[in-house]
Amino acid sequence: MKANNAETPDSSNAADTFKWVAAFVLAAAAVVGNYLYGEMSVVVRAAGVVVLIAAALGVAATTTKGKAAISFA
């Protein structure tokens, strides 16, 4: 008898969609935040952009396509 450890395609697809939306929101927050906080130090804004983009890439890397991209590289 096989153990069913895999997620169903529908739940995996829904989770991946949510993760892609979250990654897009994080990346958009980096761009918008950089624009809105233009009066702050460049170093602080750059650090914020780096952190948010890294978080977006981290979330995207947990998706099915993200894992495939990592295994390809």
Buried (B, 14 or more C-beta within 10 A) or exposed (E): EEEEEEEEEEEEEEBBEEBBEBBEEBBEBBEEBBEEEEEEEEEEBEEBBEEBBEBBEEBBBBBEEBEEEEEEE
